[in-house]
Amino acid sequence: MNDSRHAVDIRVPDDQRYQLVYQATFTLADISPEDLEVPFVKISSALGTLRHLPLLKKTFGWGGTLKILLKTLTGKRHLYGSPQSGRMVHHGWLSLGFCRHYHVHQDDIVIGSIWTDPAARGQRLATRAISQAMREGLRDRAHRTFHIDTASDNFPCQKVISHLGFGAPVALYLRGRKRSTSNQG
C-alpha cells in the first residue's frame, strides 16, 4: 500500500479566524501514568448527572446542568472534569463518532470543548485532565483515534495538545463553517 502524503500550502486571509484540527491514535501505554494525578470525574449518563448534581449546579447553573443531562442521554457525549472546592476548574467533552465541523469515524473520539478556570491555568491541569479522559476513552479498546481542535491563535491550548502527544495539525476549518480543509492525501 502506497501511503503518499502531500504538503499543501493553505493561505487564510489575516482577518479570517480558523481552527486547527489535530488527530492521533493512542494506546494506554502512550498516556503517562504521572499525568493522572488530578481529581477527575466523568459523567456519561443521566444517573451520573444526578450523582454529581451539586458539582454541576455550582459550576454550570441549572440551565447548563439540564443541557449536560440531555447531551449525556445520547450515549455518545461524556462530560469530564477536574473538581476543586465543589466546582469544576477544568472540564471538557468526549464525543464518540461525532463532530459538527469535520468528519470522524464512528469509533473515533473528539475532545472538546475544553475550558480551564483562569486561576488554575499554568499548572498542567488541562494536560493531566485530558490525559485521564483519554484513558477513560481507551477502557474498552486497545487503541483509539482521538481528534482535538483549537483556534489558530490559542497558543496555550496548542501547547497542551503538543504535550498530549498530538503531532502537527491535519486539517483546518474556518469559523462558522461546517466543512474542513484537510492536508491528508
C-alpha positions in Angstrom: 0.0 0.0 0.0 1.4 3.4 -1.0 0.9 6.0 1.7 1.8 9.2 -0.1 1.2 12.4 1.7 1.4 15.8 0.1 2.1 19.1 1.7 -0.5 21.7 0.9 0.1 25.4 1.4 -3.2 27.0 2.5 -3.4 30.7 2.8 -6.1 32.1 5.0 -6.8 35.8 5.0 -5.5 37.6 8.1 -9.0 38.7 9.2 -10.4 35.1 8.9 -10.5 33.1 12.2 -9.9 29.4 11.9 -9.5 26.2 13.9 -6.6 23.8 13.7 -7.6 20.1 13.8 -5.3 17.5 15.3 -5.6 13.7 15.1 -3.6 10.9 16.6 -4.1 7.3 17.5 -3.2 6.3 21.1 -2.9 3.2 23.3 -3.0 3.1 27.1 0.8 2.8 27.0 1.0 6.2 25.2 -0.5 8.0 28.2 1.9 8.5 31.0 0.6 7.5 34.5 2.2 10.5 36.2 -0.2 12.7 34.2 -3.1 11.1 36.1 -2.6 12.7 39.5 -5.6 15.0 39.3 -9.1 14.9 40.8 -11.3 13.6 38.0 -14.9 12.9 37.2 -16.6 11.5 34.1 -20.3 11.9 33.6 -21.7 9.7 30.9 -25.3 9.1 31.8 -28.4 10.6 33.4 -27.5 8.8 36.6 -24.0 10.3 36.6 -25.5 13.7 36.1 -27.8 13.2 39.1 -24.9 11.8 41.2 -22.8 14.9 40.5 -25.8 17.4 40.7 -24.3 19.7 43.3 -21.0 20.0 41.5 -22.7 20.6 38.1 -25.2 23.1 39.5 -22.4 25.1 41.2 -20.3 25.1 38.0 -22.9 25.4 35.3 -26.1 26.5 36.9 -29.5 24.8 36.4 -29.7 25.6 32.7 -26.2 24.2 32.0 -26.8 21.1 34.1 -30.0 20.4 32.1 -28.0 20.7 28.8 -25.4 18.2 30.3 -28.2 15.8 31.1 -29.7 16.0 27.6 -26.3 15.5 26.0 -25.4 12.5 28.1 -28.7 10.9 27.2 -27.4 10.4 23.7 -24.9 7.9 25.0 -22.3 9.5 22.7 -21.4 12.5 24.8 -19.4 12.4 28.0 -18.5 15.3 30.2 -15.3 15.1 32.1 -13.7 17.5 34.6 -11.4 18.2 37.5 -13.3 19.3 40.6 -11.8 21.5 43.2 -13.6 23.2 46.1 -17.0 22.0 44.9 -16.8 23.2 41.3 -15.0 22.1 38.1 -11.9 24.1 37.4 -11.3 22.2 34.2 -13.9 20.5 32.0 -14.5 19.2 28.5 -16.4 16.8 26.4 -15.6 13.4 24.8 -17.8 12.8 21.8 -17.9 9.3 20.3 -18.0 9.3 16.5 -19.4 12.8 16.2 -18.2 16.3 15.3 -20.2 19.2 13.9 -17.2 20.6 12.0 -15.3 17.8 10.3 -15.7 14.1 9.5 -14.7 11.5 12.1 -15.1 7.7 12.1 -17.8 6.1 14.3 -15.3 4.8 16.8 -13.2 8.0 17.0 -13.3 10.3 20.0 -13.4 14.1 19.6 -12.1 16.0 22.6 -13.7 19.4 23.1 -14.9 22.0 24.0 -12.3 22.3 26.8 -12.1 25.0 29.4 -9.8 25.7 32.4 -10.5 28.4 35.1 -8.1 31.3 34.6 -6.9 30.9 38.2 -6.0 27.3 37.5 -4.1 27.8 34.3 -0.3 27.2 34.0 -0.4 24.2 36.4 -0.7 21.5 33.6 -4.2 20.8 34.9 -5.7 20.7 31.3 -3.0 18.3 30.1 -3.5 16.0 33.1 -7.3 16.0 33.0 -7.4 15.4 29.2 -4.9 12.6 29.6 -7.2 11.0 32.2 -10.2 11.5 29.9 -8.3 9.8 27.0 -7.5 6.9 29.3 -11.2 6.6 30.0 -11.9 6.6 26.3 -9.4 3.7 25.9 -11.0 1.5 28.6 -12.8 -0.8 26.1 -10.2 -0.7 23.3 -6.6 -1.4 22.6 -6.2 1.8 20.6 -8.4 4.7 19.5 -8.1 7.7 17.3 -8.6 11.0 19.0 -9.3 14.4 17.5 -9.0 17.8 19.1 -9.1 21.3 17.6 -8.3 24.8 18.8 -8.2 28.3 17.4 -5.2 29.1 15.4 -4.3 31.9 17.8 -4.8 29.9 21.0 -1.2 29.1 21.7 -1.6 27.8 25.3 -4.1 25.2 24.0 -1.8 24.3 21.2 0.9 23.7 23.8 -1.4 21.4 25.8 -2.2 19.5 22.5 1.5 19.1 21.9 2.1 17.8 25.5 -0.6 15.3 24.9 1.3 13.8 22.0 -0.6 15.0 19.0 1.6 16.0 16.1 1.1 18.7 13.6 -2.4 19.8 12.6 -4.0 17.6 9.9 -6.8 20.0 8.8 -8.3 23.3 9.5 -11.8 24.8 9.3 -13.0 28.3 9.1 -15.1 29.5 12.0 -18.8 29.4 11.2 -18.4 26.8 8.5 -19.2 23.1 8.8 -16.6 21.6 6.4 -12.8 21.3 6.8 -9.9 21.7 4.5 -7.6 18.7 5.0 -4.0 18.2 4.1 -4.3 14.4 4.3 -3.9 12.6 1.0 
